[in-house]
């Protein structure tokens, strides 16, 4: 990609000290967080639309305008803002400044073009702020991201801005032709990062909170963790009172059937706030505030939490951790942060480079398949696509190839996202050495002192050898209509502890019931398969893969042909998979090729050459 450096003037801290306008029609790497990129876009005299990733970011910026330096009014658009309010704003303000979520951009453009007859593409400058989130959220906000990209290419002037750009090889295909303009700063501050390795991140957080509330820790604590459940657990374990804690997360009031809103998870006494409210002794933020928000607290200490049991809390150091470091603008502790994390124990057989290489080769072959089908005559193409749809093994990476207006399309962005997520979840948190090497790669200075956190009783040792039977029967006693009070301590705390450390206990109790679990003789494998077999929302292929994964089968797993055959046969028996004669299907090791890319090896085991298969990755299956 074409790169053009922009040298910041000596002793400057903000962009507006040496530039009046943002560079346009490019990917703009502003070089560091908190340097005032959006400030330029808001305070100049251009009619501007700023597309932002989260509502909290918009509210944070809107609250700052107008001010002593700038009379421009920034108008935020998100759910609940009416068309009439937008129209009134346009009529009453000579200079128009809109801040919209990625999801609301489409709505604003349609309103301006159709109801106000404003040629928005020529009359407005579009700033796509924190554009790296377009990549990071591509999978679960796919429609909104694609609409942003669709509209952005129509603007005469558009800028994609971030302080944490994606690596060149993973940039969204729609943006790869844009030049990169990068600000070079002479006075970048080095951040000291303290890795806190622990088997139980929740316990480490609870210890810090209790110390702070008891006056044993100086400053206010700001925890960045992308899990409302984690926040709720921390509040419960520490007994935090509502007046002691500020929680900033999405309100997600509209939930699907059976899902709890974030307010319900927290409890009605704990009000969901935003970054414009006053900081408290203890503060929690989910991903709605990781980027773009300005937080002010002179005594604020930053802690990032990555819980290996919740993959969505694991963070990419190259983007999210860098962004979080700059959130508390005026803190006296801003050059030091703590990173609380649990080390993972993934197999090292498949390296990141090997996974990436294999994935890219699969992608190349998949493109050949898509092109060959799309070049067929219409009738043959429709028949072939229909055949693929009928034979699809649902539930396995089914989003990469899809049908659109009678043709197949291949989404390379999702493949690249898959590679990045593999790196984060399988290698980045593998151990402290891997993580600290990654810190150094992106300019952090890892502190050598590593604090090991251990829990008390069961929580002290998550690997304590407690049988499923004993723990299940204890759980039955706790949650029964007449709980046994012989347990020392609080019953609710013990119930929460079991559910946190051994979630299968609760799942088995709820889904199978006490008698069924006892009939299965408390066998964990049989219990997991019984739960899997009850599911009606996934295909048989997905059930088989789930059963394999429950047995620890993942990328890099190696076993002999005989062992694979036995493993599959047990699953076929438990799931009652039958052949055309009505008998339980006979398993073959090669059946694995239905769901996985395999590597065959012939190592010597006990001096004898033995056929083995190693799983490389799940197949990319057509949807």
PyMOL commands that set and color helices and strands:
alter all, ss='L'
color gray80, all
select helices_A, chain A and resi 15-17+37-43+55-62+83-92+102-115+120-123+132-136+142-152+168-170+173-175+201-213+228-238+242-244+262-266+287-289+311-313+317-325+352-374+378-391+412-428+432-441+457-460+468-479+491-501+503-511+514-519+524-534+540-550+561-574+589-594
alter helices_A, ss='H'
color red, helices_A
select strands_A, chain A and resi 3-7+26-29+48-52+74-77+97-101+125-129+158-162+180-184+192-197+220-224+245-248+272-273+282-285+300-306+336-341+401-404+407-410+445-446+558-560+596-601+604-605+608-609+612-618
alter strands_A, ss='S'
color yellow, strands_A
deselect
rebuild
show_as cartoon
